[in-house]
């Protein structure tokens, strides 16, 4: 058993030669010498480089929108818009509940609670809505910038294409 391990270790440290010969003239066109460890290291580095390269291509190109589950600009906009709608509907339902409890209190002869238009109720609602509106506005601004970049890139590409067509037609 120890002999087999030594043989295996020797295979990694032995030098190998990879050569390409011209079949007709027997001239050596390319030669590469490396040991097994160097080959393994090269393979690992090539895999790491490939992973980094693919990751960069996916993250910096529109290909990322083809990935299942990645939200597009429209779906993000709709998500924020729906969240604001949900928040306003929730506020309306809460207002109806407050009105119903006030009506019940009045019917039983008790004092009604704070009304929707009072300052204390309005302050609580404004603080909850302002955070959501800020997120929505930030998302809208980033989407506008993205659309402006895309349209300017398209205009530049169209201008370059028009110039090349003019040159080709001359």
PyMOL commands that set and color helices and strands:
alter all, ss='L'
color gray80, all
select helices_A, chain A and resi 2-13+36-60+62-66+73-108+119-169
alter helices_A, ss='H'
color red, helices_A
select strands_A, chain A and resi 15-21+28-35
alter strands_A, ss='S'
color yellow, strands_A
deselect
rebuild
show_as cartoon
